[in-house]
Amino acid sequence: MKLCVTSLAISLAIYLHGCHAFLSPSNTRCAISSSLSSSPQVIDEPVAKSEEDEKSLTQRIMEKTSPAGQTGGAGGASTWDAFLRAEENWSRLKASKAFEYDKTVLTAVQNGVPPPPQFVTDDGGSGNPRCWEKLRKQAADSTPLDYDVTICGGTLGIFIAMALQLKGHNVAVLEAGKLRGREQEWNISMKELLELVELGVLTEEDIDMAVKTEFPGCRAGFKNSEVTPLDGGYFDNGVGYECFTPNVLNLGISPSVLIENVSERFKAAGGVIFEGTPLKGIVVSESLGAALDVGEEKDPITSRLVLDCMGNASPISRQQRYGKQPDGICAVVGSCAGGFDAETNLLGDIIYTNSEIQDKGPNGQLQYFWEAFPVGIGRNGMAPGTSDVKTTYMFTYMDSSEGRPSLSTLMDDYWKQLPIYQPSITDVEKDLDVKRVLFAYFPTYKDSPLKPDYSRILAVGDASGIQSPLSFGGFGALTRHLERISGAITEALESDLLHKDDLGQINAYTPNLSAAWMFQKAMSVRMGQKVNPKFVNRLLATNFDVMNNMGEKTMLPFMQDVVRIDGLAGSLARSFVADPAFMPEIVLHVGIPTLVEWLGHVSMITLYNALHNLSPALKPFVDKMENKKERYRWNRRMEAWKFGSGNDYKFD
């Protein structure tokens, strides 16, 4: 699932289960006042709580949900044990500190810092010897490598695999567990799905089978308190602003159905899927190929190119980002549950606030955001107003400072705040039939998309950081970039341009992605920073009021993570006119260095937009270039201009 807006910074409230002494009516004796009796006062011992009472609300709810349908990846596991593992990983990340380590220096231990774990190596003396042996033997025997492309991570990787298989490549997918989609619906727009149909990755029959929910569109709202419905602008009503955008994230699709269908057609087209095959490491020879270590009991897999689709927890990306702390975190908790008011369960919320920034003491100042989607309406005879099932998320943007709140704190506050957001619920434990509890945190980095450190390996999807820093989940980003990435990989394979410098051209600098970091800064509050509690709501309410008045050509791309110079420049100018007194406060909040950096990215968006307009004139000359490497690089430049300026967005 993804979020497509300019928002950041969220607060977490601490929900404490306190122990209190009480007297049991069955054991209490009458204590007589000393003025009436000299008998000593009897003080009863508190009755011990039951084991169930000692559990947190989150644990009690999660232990009642079905453990069926667990998968890998963010949002795939929803058991209490999985939650504890996520909590432990989040605590470990917060406790870690950034440090410098120069991989180009031959010294292994630098200032007491050991070298990174060598999951990937191009050193012939490291890695699994069986991998090196197979690479050398295949080269000596003039035997082709096992595959042209091996994709590690199948949940989103299967879509890339299908696109490449259709282009005539020999493709394999490696999945640690069973390749299947999660039970929780993905929300997306029909426009994005049809882009996969155009590529042949999906069929219209796939879409008909996978779409389980359909509704008109989503609301965006930014309010200092819960007032629904709300008319007028921020300065008219003194509360906030809300608007409705049609056909955005208005389809709920079944990942399990979609992935199963694509997997079957991928295999029918000659593709190979290795399930239950965890990756242990990769050795890379720039001249021979790459070999994947899949355990001592299995033969290594050799490949011309390896694609890392293992998400933000990829061991390949972790090795490359050794010593770096994330530049931002999107933490999200939520649930899919029945018990909501069916008659009002008609529309989604793409981004919504109903509270001010809250001061959480040692956890910092944070802002809550909400997202919600109805489930089970609009398809298969389920009319609007007949389903009481809804998916709700509460999310926040913050850094990974040690003082930031735990996932348990976030989860507790989600249960506490949900009845305010959804007034048909008064007691979450009694009123809701919780089907799944959702939780994840998504680290984001400014140096995205990630360029490879090794030849023959390329990170794609969330592993590369190609998604917006304002998003969680990468299916929408995948649909946007799949045509570009699959075409570029095909040209790289056909021209044998698999050096890391050549592959790095595919993950080129995109100024509109980098510009989104200023939006994140504007919506977040640094540790120790104090801001006006109404800051975020005032900023977003004014901005969305302006964009909505500018029309769908501004609103639709922005809601789907695409920043364009026409919409950006127009909305900034109109926002300044609408609230000029607020500009100094924004500058003070984000800081001069961040603002200067952001203006540089905006300038590059303008330049890329101009260069993209020259691409139609350049393309015939590029196509006639005899030098394959130059032709390849010019094609990547033109793609970078197109996507980096937002001109890839296709209007209906």
N, C-alpha and C positions, 0 to 999 in steps of 0.2 A: 504494500500500500504505500501511497506517497502523499506528501503535502506539497502544495504548489503556491507558496505565498512568502511575503516578506515578514517574517516574525521570528522572534527569539526571546529567550529568558523566561524561566518559569519558577514558581515558588512551591515549596514543599512544606506542609504542616506536619507537626509531630503528633501522632495519635497514640496516646499512652494508655496501656491497660494497667491500672493501678491495683494493688492489693489493698483491700480495706477489711478491717475487723468488723464482725457483726455477731450478734447474740442469737443463738438458735432457740426458737420458742420452746422446743421440746426439752432443752437442757437448762434454761434460765431459771435461777432461783430469785426469789424476792429479796432485795437488799434493803434492810430497815435503817432509817436515818439514825444517827448517833443520839439525836435528841429523844428518841423513843426506845432505843435499845443499845446495849453495849456490845452486842454480837458483832463480830468482824464482818466487813463487807465482802461478799463473794464476787470475784471477777472471773467471768467465764473465758475460756480459751476460744480463739476464733476457729470456726469450722474450716477445714482445709478445702481448697478448691479442687474440683475434679480435673482430670487430665485434659478433658475437652475445654474446660473454662480457661486453662492455662495457655491454650493455643491462641494465636492471633486470629483476627477476623479473616485475613487473607488465607492463612493456613486452613482454617475450617472450611472456607468456601472452596478452595482448590482441592482439598481431599474429598469433596463430595462430587467433583466433576469427573467425567469419564476420561480415563487415560488413553482411550483409543485414538488412532489417527495421528500419533506423534511422528514428526519428521525433523530433519536437520534444518539449520539455517534460522535466521531471525524470525521469531514468531511461530516456529514450527513445533516447539515443545512447550507444553503448558502444565506440567506436573509440579508439585511442590518441590520435589528434588531438583528439577530443572531450574526453578526459581532460586533455590539456594545456591546452585552453581553460578547462575548469572550474578547473584548478589556478591558471591566471593570474587568473581572476576572483576566486577565493578569496584569493589574495595581495593583489590590489588592494583588496578589502574590508578585510582586516586592516590594511593600510597606511593606510587612510583614517581621518580623525578627525572626530568630531562637531563641528558648528558651528551658530551661531544665524543664521537668516535670516527676517526678518519679511516675509511676502508682502503684508501689508496696507499696508506703507510704500511710498510712490511711488519712493523712491530705488532705482535698479537695483542699484548696487554698494554693499554695506553692509560697512564695516570691511574692505575689500579682498576681500569675497566676492562673486563675480558672481551674477547671477540664475540660477535653474534653467533647464535646457533646456525650451523651451516646446513640449512634445509636444501638450498641450491648451491652447487659448486661447479666451477669450471677448472678446478685444480685436479689434475689426473691422479694425485696422491690422496685425494679425499673422496668421500662418497662411497657408495656400494661398489666394490670391485666387479661384481657380476654385471652391473650396468655398463661399466667401461668395457668389460670383456665382450659383451654383446654388440656394442657399437663398433668396436674394432673388427670383430669377426664379420659383421655384415658388410663393412667397408672392404675388407680383404676378399670376401667372396662375391663382391659386387651385387649383394642382395639388397633390394630396396628396404628402407626402414618400414616398420610395421604400419605406420599411418602418416598421412600428411599433417594432420592436426589432431592433437589429443586435448580434450577439454576437461579440466579438473573442476568438478562441481556441477551437478546436473540440473538443479532446480531451475535456474535461469539459463544455464549452459546449454540445455537441450534445444532451446530456440536458436541460439547461435549455431549449434551443431547442425540443425536442420537447414539453416540458410546456407552454410558452407557445403553440406552434402549435395544440395540442389545445384551448386555451382560446379560440381564434378570432382570434388575433393574426397579423399578417403579419410573419414573422420571417426574418432572414437570418443566416448564420454566415460569419464571415470567418476564414480560416486561411492563415497565411503559406506553409506547405508543402502537402503532401498530407494530407488528413484521414484518418488511420488510427491504430489503436491500436498500442502497442508489442508486441513479441513476449513480453516478460516477463509472467507472470501477475499479476493483481491478486488479493489475498486479501481475502475478505469473508465475511460470514455470510448465510445464506439469508434470515433475517429482514429484513436490509437490502435485499436484492434484491426481496423481495416487496413492500416499500413502494413501489418503482418500478413494480411491476406494478399496484398499486392506483391509481396515478396515470395508468396507461395508457402510460407512457414505455417500459416493457418488456412483453413477453408471456412467458408461461410457456415458449413455444417458444424465445424468445431465450435464456432461462436454460438450457434443456436443451442448446442448441447451444453456449453459451459456457462452461459449466462443464466443465472438463477434469480437475479433481482434486477429490476429496472424502475427508475423513478425520474422525475423531470429534471432535477438538478440539485444544486447545493446553495446554502446560505453562507455568507461570510458576515461576521458581526463582531464589534469591539465595543464593549460596554463596561462601565465602572461598577454596575450592579445588574442583577437579572431582571430585565424588563422585556417582555415579549407579548405582542409585537411591539416594535419601536419605529416611530415615524420621525422624519426630519434628520438633520445633521447634528454633529456633536455640539455645536454652539447653539443650536435651536432647542434641543431638549435637555442639555446638560448631562446626558447619560452616555451617549455614543452614537453608533451608526450601524445599520445592517442593510444588506442587499442580497439579491438572488441572481445566480448565474446558471443558465440552463446548460444541460448536456456536458457537465464537467464531473468526472468521477461518479457518474450516475448509473453505472452498471456494476453489479456484484457478480463476479465470475468464480467458478469453482476451479482452483488451481489443480486439484486432483484429476478432474475430467480433462482439463486442457493439457496437462503434462502427459497423461496417459495416451491421449490421442496423438500428440506430436511424437511421442516416443515410438509408438507403433508404426507411424508412417516413416519416421527416421530409420528404423530397422528395415522396413520394407524397401527403402531406397538404398540399402547397402551399408548403413551405419551400424556401429557396434557399441553396445552399452555394457560396461563392467560394473555391476552392482556389488555391494559388499566388498569393495576394494579400496581401502584407505591408502592414501598416498604417503609414503615414508620419506621421500626425498627425490631430488632431480639432479642428474649430472648433465653438464652441457659441454659439448665440443663444437666450437664455432664452425669447424670444417666438416664434421661427421654428422652431427645431429644431437638430439636430446634423448636421454634414457630415464624412464620413470621407475623408481624403486617402489614396488607394490608388495614387498614382504619377501621373506626367505623362501616361502613355499610356492611362490608364483614367479614366472619368468618376467624379467623386466620388459617394459613396453617402450619401444623406440619410436621417435616421431620427429618430423622436420620442424614442427612448431608446437609449442605448448601454450594453451590459453588458460590463464588463472581466472576462474569464475567462482572462487571460494568465498566471496564476500569480504566484508570488512575485517573478519577474523582470519583471513588467509595467512598461513605461515610464510608464504613467499613475500607478501607485503610487509609482514612483521619484521622479517629479516632485513628488508630494504629500508624500513623506517626505524631501525634499531637506534634507541636513544632518544627518539622524538616523542613528545607528548602531543595528543590531539589538539588542534586549534579550537575545536568546539565539540560539544556533545549534544545530541538530541536524545533525550530519555523519554520513553513512552510507556505508559501502562494503560490497561483497559480490560474490557471483557466483551464477550458476545453472550447475550442473555435474553430470555423471554420475560414477560411480565410488565412491559411498558404499555402505555396507552396506545392501542392499535389505531384508533381513529385519527390520532395526530402523528402517527409514524409514517409520514408520507414523503419527506424530503431529507436530504443530508445536510450536514454542516461540514464545510471544508476547512474552516478555521473560525474559532469563536472564543471570545472571552466574556466572562460575566463577573469579573472581580478586578480590583486594582492590583498593582505590584504589592507583594506582601513581604514584610521584613521578618525573616525567619532566623534572626540572630546568628548563630554560628554557621548556619547554612547559606547565609547571604540573602540578598533581595532577589526575588524570583517572581515570574509571571506565569500564571496558568493559561494554557490553551486547550481547547476541546475540538474534537472531530467526531462525527457520528454518521452512521449510514443505516438505513432500514435494511432488513433482511427478509427475503421471501415474499416480495410483492412485485407485480407488474409482469410476471412470466408464469407459465404453466398454470394458468387459470387462477392465480392468486391475485385478486383485485386489491388495489390500494385501500388501506383501512382494515384489512383482514389479518395482518400479522402483528403480533406484539413483540417480535424479536428484533433487536437492534444491536449493532456494534458501536461501542463508545470508547474513545481514547482520550486520555489526558496526557499532554506532553509538555516538555519544557526544553529550552535551550540554555546551556551553561558551559562552563569550562570543566576540567577534570581536577580542580583543586581538591585537596584532601578534606576540606571542610564541607564539601557539597553533600547533599542528603543521600541516604541509602535508597535502594529500590523499595525496601520495605516501608520507608517513610512516604515515598511517593505513592505506593499502593494504598497505604492507610488513608492518605489524604484523598485519593481518588474515591474510595468508598464514602468518605465523609462528605465530599463536595458533590457527588453524583445526584443526590436528591434535590439540590439547589438547581443544578443544570437540567434535570429531568424531574419536574415536580410531581409526576404521577407515581413516583417512588418515594416512600417514606422510610422504610426499613429495608436496606439492601439484602440482608440475610433472609428476611421473611418474604419480601415481595418479588425477588428476582429468582428465576430459574437459570442459574449461570451455567452455560454450556462450555465456555473456555475462558480462562484468564490469560491476558496478553501482557507481555513485558519484554522490553529490549532497550538497549542503548546503542546509539550509532555514532562512533567517532568520525569526525571529519577533519580534513587537512587542507591547508592552503595550497600545498604543492600538488594539486590535483588538476587534471588526471595524471596519474603516476606514470612516469617514463621508466622503461625497464633498465635494470642494472646489468642484466645478462642478455646475451644474444639468444634468439630462438624462444624467448619467453615473453609473453605480453599479458598484462592485467587488463581485464575488461569488466564492465559492470561495476558493482559496489567495490570490488577489490581495487579498482583503479581510482575510485572516488569521482566518477563521471557524473554522479547524481548531484543535484543541488545541495548545498549545505543546509538548506531549509527543509529538506525532504527526509522521510524515513521510508526505506524500501525502494528497490530499484527497477521494478517491472516497467514503470512508465518511462524511465530513462533508457531502458533497453529498447523499447519500441521506437523511441526517437532516434537512436543511434545505430540500430541494427543494420540498416541498409548501407550506411557509411562504413561501419566496421567490417562487415562481411565483404564489401567490395574492395576495401583497402587490403585486407588479408589476402584475398584472391590475387590481387596484383603483386603483392609481396612474394607470395609462393611462386607465381608464374615467372617472376623476374629474379627469383632466388635472392631477394633482398631481405635477409633475416637477421642481419646484424642489429645490435641494440639501437644504434643510431637511426637505422632505417625504420625499425618498429616504433621507435619513439616519435616518429612523425605522425603515427596514427593517434597517439595520445598527446596531441599538440596543445599548446596554450590556447585557452578560450576565454577571452576577456569578460564575456557576460557571466560565465561561471565564477570567475574571480571577483567580479563586481558584487555578486550576491553576498560576499563576506561582510560588506559594509552594512547591508540590511540586518545580518545576524548580529553585528556589533550594536546596531541601534536598538535591537529588541532584547539584548541581554544586559545584565548588570554585573560588573566585575566584583569579585570579593573585596569587601571594604568600601565599595562605592555606594553612595547614597543618592537616590534620585527621587523626583516627585512621583508618588504612587500612581498618578494618572498618566505618566509619560507615555507608556507603550500604547494605551488605548487612544490617547489623543493623537498620536502619530499615525496609527493605523486607521483610525476612523476617518481622519482628514484625507489620508492618501487613498483609501478605498472609495470614499465619496467622490473624489476627483476622477479616479479611474473609471468608476461605474458611469459617470456622466460623459466620459469620453467615448464610451461604447464598447461593444464586444471585440473590436479589433485591438483594443488595448487590454481589455480584461481577460479574454480567453487565453492568449499566449502566456500572460503573467501567471494565471492560475495553473498552468501546466509547466511551470519551471523554465519558461523561455523569456529571457529579457531582451527586448528590442529597443533600439535607440529612439524610435519614434514614440513609443509608449512611455519610455523612461523620461525623456526630455520633456515631453508634454505634461506628464503627471507631476514632475518636480517643479516646473514653472507654475502650474496651477495651484499646487500645494503651498508654494511660497506666497502667492497672492491671497489664498484662502486664510493662511495663518502666519503672517510675516513675523510676528513677535516670538514664534516658537523656534525659528531658525537658530538663534544663538544658543538656545538650550540644547538643540540637537548636536551642534558643533562641540559644545562643552562635554556632552555625554559620550560621543564616539571618540573625541580627541583629534587634534590637528594631524598627527602622523597618519592615522587611519583614513581621515578625510582626503588627505593629499594622495595616498595610495589609491583610494577609490576613484578619485578624479582621473588618475592615470589610466585605470582600467576603462572608465567611461570614454576617455579619449580614444582608446584602442578599439572600443566597440564602434565608434564613429568611423575610424579609419578602416576597420574590417568591413563595415557596411559599404563604404565607397569602393574598396577593392573588390568586394563581391559583385558589385554592379559592373565591374570590368571583366568579370570571369567569362561571360558569353563571348566576348571578343577574343579572349586569350585561349579559350578551349580548343579551337581548331588548330592553333599553332602547337599547343601542348600535345595533342593527339598525333601530330606528325613528327614529333621528336624521335630520333633514332636511338638516342642514349636512354636506355630503360630506366636507369637510376634517376636521371634528370626529369624524365616524364613522370615517374612515380612521385618524386618530391614536389613537383608542380601540382600534381593532382591533390596531394595532401594539403598543400598551401591553400588551394581553392576551397577545399572542404573546410579547412580551419576558418577561412573568411566567412563562409556561409553559416556554419554552426556557431562560430564565435560572435556573430552579429545577430543571431536569432532568425536569420532568413530561411532556415530550414522549416520553420513553422508553416504549415499549409492551411490556408483559410478555406472554409467551405465555399 
